[in-house]
Amino acid sequence: MKTFGVVILGLIALAVIVVLIVVEIIELAVGAVLLLIALGIVWWLWRKVKRRFE
């Protein structure tokens, strides 16, 4: 019975580690998408201002 409890605790700990890694990957992906959106907006504004001063 003790071994079964240790195995269950080990599986729970492994599941928590896997979930934390997946959450970090998702946060990185969302950050990259938001960075690309921000770069697109800055590029669009740059072109708009550049056209106005030409």
N, C-alpha and C positions, 0 to 999 in steps of 0.2 A: 504494500500500500504506500510506503514511503517513496519507493522508486516511481510509482505512478504519479504521485504529487510533484516530484521533482521534474519529471518529464513534462507534465502539464505546465508548470511554471516556466520551464525552458521554452516551450512552444509559445507561451504568451509573450515572453520577453523577445523572442525572435519575431513574432508578429508585430510587436510594437516598433522594433527597429526597422522592419521592412516598411511599415506605414510611415514612419518619420522620413525615411529615404525617399519614398514616393512623393510625400508632401513637399520636400525640398526640391525635387525635380520639377514638380508642377509650379512651384513658386518661381523657379528659374525660368521656365518657359513663359509664364505670364509676364515676368519682368522683361524678357526679351521682346515679347510682342508689344508691350507698352513703350519700350524704347524705340522700336521701329515706327510706331504710330507717332511718337513725339518727333522723331527725325523727319517723318513725312510732313508733319505740320510746319516745322521750322523751314524745311525746304520750300514748301508752298508759300509761306510768308516771305521768304527771301526773294523768290521770283516775283511776287506781287510788288514788293518795295522796289526791287531793281527796275521793273517795268515803269514804275511811277516816276523814277528819277532819270530815266533815259529820254 
